Amino acid sequence: MTSSTLHERSVSLAAVVLAAGKGTRMKSTLSKVLHPVAGRAMVLHVLETAREAGAVKCVVVLARGMDEVAKAVAPAEIAIQEPALGTGHAVLAARDALKGFKGRVAVLFADTPLIRPGNIAAVEAAMAGGAAIGVLGFRPSDPAVYGRLIATKDGELERIVEFKDATAEERAVGFCNSGIMIVEGRYLFELLDRVGNANAQGEYYLTEIVAIARAQGLLVVAAEAAADEVMGVDHRVALAKAEAIMQRRLRERAMLEGVTLTDPDTVWFSMDTKLGRDVTVGPNVVFGPKVVIAGNVTIKPFCHFEDCTIGEGAIIGPYARLRPGAMIGRDVHIGNFVEVKKSVIEDGAKANHLAYIGDARVGARSNIGAGTITCNYDGFDKHFTDIGADVFIGSNTALVAPVKIGDGAMVGAGSVITKAVDAQALAIERNEQRQVDGYAKAFRARKLAAKKKPKE
């Protein structure tokens, strides 16, 4: 075989994602690759990157018993590595899944959630001259124990040397191996079958295929990525670092797309957060998964959102919490210490202070007074509260579900409403107020006298 046979580039790309590692350094019952970064499991970040880079087929290599991971990565195909004998052995586990595939194969790692589609594209671009293998390298500030990429004088990649097997001269090389590579599929398994395990670990290294390919006259090249793009996550400290890097990316993306963040470093996004133009976000706001916000929305400080939608022109916060199923309409006001869960708040409605709205509908232009709660849970089941349009709910009202308040109705402050209120009616539920003249003065006099009385 010679490099001249590779001038016709395949248009197809498959990805093999290695995820079989136990991740013991995470000290967790949750598989390492399922730990989230910006609300998405690390392995799902890698799969999404592969698909965005054009992968038409994805195979995830797992150890036996990793059913939770297999479920999470569906519909990606699963291959089982057993026993664990190194990265080369792991890729061999995908042989059956890739049978008949004629394109290029990208080998990725499930614990590198910061990789970008552009990194894969850079390797493919480097391979355009007819390379059989493209390796992604990086130059960390501290090369530490990374494998080294050893290049020839003309810039081709000669071999990859694992740190434990490297000489002092080789360890002085600053260009390091990320582990990520792309291989022309027609050669991948032929090269892997030639890999031995005569090394310090007694494992079958994927990196060995570089020297094997070179010995067969095949061209091998390298592309370079920023160190943080190929950072692996092996423990919680690295997980926190990856989260910080991803959050910086998401903040920059939001601002470049027309969102104002008044204190960017204190705003936390999920990967799927969607924000319209001219949204303003104050400090210390958290966007959990599945949040969609329309344009011209103002979000004041210290709000927390999860699985909710917010309509055009709404004003939310400060200190508001929108829980799963909250659907906030246009020009709605949700104020300080208001919590909304599984409820529709229709256009123009307001709940400005200290309220809980759960399992409910609040009709257009209705006003929910301070201290109002929907009593939706009876200890066993959840029940629905239906509040019509143009309703006024007075402060400190308890709406005991299931209950319906008709359009245009009013509810007096301090009421406990257990029955339906007709449209345009006023409902008041209070005990009769009593007054005892002079009681307060006499009460204070008794208390003061008792304090002055000598103790026996």
Backbone hydrogen bonds, N-H to C=O, Kabsch-Sander energy under -0.5 kcal/mol:
donor,donor_aa,acceptor,acceptor_aa,energy
3,S,217,G,-1.1
5,T,2,T,-1.7
6,L,3,S,-1.9
7,H,4,S,-0.8
9,R,7,H,-1.0
13,L,54,G,-0.5
14,A,104,R,-2.8
15,A,57,K,-2.7
16,V,106,A,-3.1
17,V,15,A,-0.6
17,V,59,V,-3.2
18,L,16,V,-0.6
18,L,108,L,-2.8
19,A,17,V,-0.6
19,A,61,V,-2.3
26,M,23,G,-1.8
27,K,24,T,-1.4
34,L,31,S,-1.9
35,H,31,S,-0.5
35,H,32,K,-1.7
37,V,40,R,-2.8
40,R,37,V,-1.2
42,M,35,H,-1.7
43,V,33,V,-2.5
44,L,41,A,-0.7
45,H,41,A,-1.7
46,V,42,M,-1.8
47,L,43,V,-2.2
48,E,44,L,-2.4
49,T,45,H,-2.3
50,A,46,V,-2.3
51,R,47,L,-2.3
52,E,48,E,-2.5
53,A,49,T,-1.8
54,G,51,R,-1.4
55,A,50,A,-2.6
56,V,13,L,-3.0
57,K,13,L,-0.8
59,V,15,A,-3.0
60,V,77,E,-3.2
61,V,17,V,-2.8
61,V,59,V,-0.5
62,L,60,V,-0.6
62,L,79,A,-3.0
66,M,63,A,-1.5
67,D,65,G,-1.4
70,A,66,M,-2.2
71,K,67,D,-2.3
72,A,68,E,-1.7
73,V,69,V,-2.1
74,A,70,A,-0.7
74,A,71,K,-0.6
76,A,73,V,-2.3
77,E,58,C,-2.1
79,A,60,V,-2.4
81,Q,62,L,-2.9
81,Q,79,A,-0.5
82,E,80,I,-0.6
85,L,83,P,-0.9
88,G,204,Y,-2.5
89,H,204,Y,-1.0
90,A,86,G,-1.8
91,V,87,T,-2.1
92,L,88,G,-1.8
93,A,89,H,-1.1
94,A,91,V,-1.8
95,R,92,L,-2.0
98,L,94,A,-1.6
99,K,96,D,-1.2
101,F,98,L,-2.5
104,R,12,S,-2.4
105,V,183,V,-3.0
106,A,14,A,-3.3
107,V,105,V,-0.5
107,V,181,M,-3.4
108,L,16,V,-2.8
108,L,106,A,-0.7
110,A,18,L,-2.5
112,T,109,F,-1.5
115,I,112,T,-1.4
119,N,116,R,-1.2
120,I,116,R,-1.0
121,A,117,P,-2.3
122,A,118,G,-2.1
123,V,119,N,-1.5
124,E,120,I,-2.2
125,A,121,A,-2.5
126,A,122,A,-2.0
127,M,123,V,-1.4
128,A,125,A,-1.2
129,G,126,A,-0.6
130,G,127,M,-2.1
131,A,127,M,-1.4
132,A,219,L,-2.8
133,I,219,L,-1.3
134,G,182,I,-2.8
135,V,221,V,-2.3
136,L,180,I,-2.8
137,G,135,V,-0.7
137,G,223,A,-3.5
138,F,176,C,-1.7
139,R,225,A,-0.5
146,Y,143,P,-2.3
148,R,161,V,-2.7
149,L,175,F,-2.8
150,I,148,R,-0.7
150,I,159,R,-2.6
151,A,149,L,-0.7
152,T,156,E,-3.2
155,G,152,T,-1.7
157,L,220,V,-2.4
158,E,150,I,-2.5
158,E,156,E,-0.6
159,R,150,I,-1.6
161,V,148,R,-2.3
162,E,160,I,-0.5
163,F,145,V,-0.5
165,D,162,E,-1.3
166,A,162,E,-0.7
166,A,163,F,-1.2
171,R,167,T,-2.4
172,A,168,A,-1.0
173,V,170,E,-1.4
176,C,138,F,-3.2
176,C,174,G,-0.7
177,N,147,G,-2.6
178,S,136,L,-1.9
181,M,107,V,-1.4
182,I,134,G,-2.9
183,V,105,V,-2.6
184,E,132,A,-2.7
185,G,103,G,-2.0
187,Y,184,E,-2.1
188,L,184,E,-1.1
189,F,185,G,-0.6
191,L,187,Y,-2.6
192,L,188,L,-2.2
193,D,189,F,-2.1
194,R,191,L,-1.2
195,V,192,L,-1.6
199,N,197,N,-2.0
202,G,199,N,-0.8
204,Y,85,L,-2.8
205,Y,196,G,-0.5
205,Y,203,E,-0.9
208,E,205,Y,-1.1
209,I,206,L,-1.8
210,V,207,T,-1.5
211,A,207,T,-0.5
212,I,208,E,-1.8
213,A,209,I,-2.6
214,R,210,V,-2.3
215,A,211,A,-2.2
216,Q,212,I,-1.1
216,Q,213,A,-0.6
217,G,214,R,-1.8
218,L,213,A,-2.6
221,V,133,I,-2.3
223,A,135,V,-2.7
225,A,137,G,-2.7
229,E,226,A,-1.1
230,V,226,A,-0.7
230,V,227,A,-0.8
231,M,228,D,-0.6
233,V,111,D,-2.0
234,D,232,G,-0.6
239,L,235,H,-2.0
240,A,236,R,-2.3
241,K,237,V,-1.8
242,A,238,A,-2.7
243,E,239,L,-2.3
244,A,240,A,-2.2
245,I,241,K,-2.2
246,M,242,A,-2.6
247,Q,243,E,-2.6
248,R,244,A,-1.8
249,R,245,I,-1.9
250,L,246,M,-2.5
251,R,247,Q,-2.6
252,E,248,R,-2.3
253,R,249,R,-2.5
254,A,250,L,-2.3
255,M,251,R,-2.3
256,L,252,E,-2.5
257,E,253,R,-1.3
258,G,255,M,-1.5
259,V,254,A,-1.8
260,T,279,V,-2.9
261,L,259,V,-0.6
262,T,260,T,-0.6
262,T,281,V,-2.1
266,T,263,D,-2.2
267,V,264,P,-1.8
268,W,285,V,-2.5
271,M,38,A,-2.6
273,T,270,S,-1.7
274,K,291,V,-2.5
275,L,273,T,-0.5
276,G,293,I,-1.6
276,G,294,A,-0.5
278,D,258,G,-2.4
279,V,276,G,-0.8
280,T,297,V,-2.5
281,V,260,T,-3.1
282,G,280,T,-0.5
282,G,299,I,-2.8
286,V,303,C,-2.3
287,F,268,W,-3.4
288,G,286,V,-0.7
288,G,305,F,-3.4
292,V,308,C,-2.2
293,I,274,K,-3.0
294,A,310,I,-2.6
296,N,277,R,-2.1
297,V,294,A,-0.5
298,T,314,A,-2.4
299,I,280,T,-3.3
299,I,297,V,-0.5
300,K,298,T,-0.6
300,K,316,I,-3.3
302,F,283,P,-2.0
304,H,320,A,-2.2
305,F,286,V,-2.6
306,E,322,L,-1.7
307,D,289,P,-3.2
308,C,290,K,-0.9
309,T,326,A,-2.2
310,I,292,V,-2.2
311,G,328,I,-1.8
311,G,329,G,-0.5
313,G,295,G,-1.8
314,A,311,G,-1.6
315,I,332,V,-2.6
316,I,298,T,-3.0
317,G,334,I,-3.2
319,Y,301,P,-2.1
321,R,338,V,-2.4
322,L,304,H,-2.4
323,R,321,R,-0.6
323,R,340,V,-3.2
325,G,307,D,-2.6
326,A,323,R,-1.8
327,M,343,S,-3.0
328,I,309,T,-3.0
328,I,326,A,-0.5
329,G,327,M,-0.5
329,G,345,I,-2.8
331,D,312,E,-2.3
332,V,329,G,-1.1
333,H,349,A,-2.1
334,I,315,I,-2.6
334,I,332,V,-0.5
335,G,333,H,-0.5
335,G,351,A,-3.0
336,N,352,N,-0.9
337,F,318,P,-0.5
337,F,319,Y,-1.5
338,V,335,G,-1.1
339,E,355,A,-2.6
340,V,321,R,-2.3
341,K,357,I,-2.6
342,K,324,P,-1.6
344,V,360,A,-2.0
345,I,327,M,-3.1
345,I,343,S,-0.6
346,E,344,V,-0.7
346,E,362,V,-3.1
348,G,330,R,-2.7
349,A,346,E,-2.0
350,K,366,S,-2.6
351,A,333,H,-2.8
352,N,368,I,-0.5
354,L,336,N,-2.1
355,A,337,F,-0.6
356,Y,372,T,-2.1
357,I,339,E,-2.8
358,G,356,Y,-0.5
359,D,341,K,-2.0
360,A,342,K,-0.6
361,R,385,T,-2.1
362,V,344,V,-3.0
363,G,361,R,-0.6
363,G,387,I,-1.6
363,G,388,G,-0.8
365,R,347,D,-1.5
366,S,363,G,-1.7
367,N,391,V,-2.9
368,I,350,K,-3.1
369,G,367,N,-0.6
369,G,393,I,-1.8
371,G,353,H,-0.7
371,G,354,L,-1.8
372,T,369,G,-1.5
373,I,397,T,-2.3
374,T,356,Y,-1.6
375,C,373,I,-0.7
375,C,399,L,-2.8
376,N,374,T,-1.6
378,D,381,D,-2.0
383,H,376,N,-2.6
385,T,359,D,-2.0
386,D,403,V,-2.5
387,I,361,R,-2.8
387,I,385,T,-0.6
388,G,386,D,-0.5
388,G,405,I,-2.4
390,D,364,A,-2.7
391,V,388,G,-0.6
392,F,409,A,-2.2
393,I,367,N,-2.8
393,I,391,V,-0.5
394,G,392,F,-0.6
394,G,411,V,-2.4
396,N,370,A,-3.1
398,A,415,S,-2.5
399,L,373,I,-2.7
399,L,397,T,-0.5
400,V,398,A,-0.8
400,V,417,I,-2.7
401,A,375,C,-1.6
401,A,399,L,-0.9
403,V,384,F,-1.4
405,I,386,D,-3.3
406,G,404,K,-0.5
406,G,421,V,-2.9
408,G,389,A,-3.0
409,A,406,G,-1.7
410,M,425,A,-2.8
411,V,392,F,-2.4
412,G,427,A,-2.9
414,G,395,S,-2.6
415,S,412,G,-1.2
417,I,398,A,-2.8
417,I,415,S,-0.6
418,T,416,V,-0.6
421,V,404,K,-2.6
424,Q,407,D,-1.7
425,A,422,D,-1.7
427,A,410,M,-2.6
437,D,435,Q,-0.6
439,Y,436,V,-1.7
442,A,438,G,-2.0
443,F,439,Y,-2.5
444,R,440,A,-2.0
445,A,441,K,-1.9
446,R,442,A,-2.1
447,K,443,F,-2.0
448,L,444,R,-2.5
449,A,445,A,-2.2
450,A,446,R,-2.1
451,K,447,K,-1.6
452,K,448,L,-1.5
453,K,449,A,-1.2
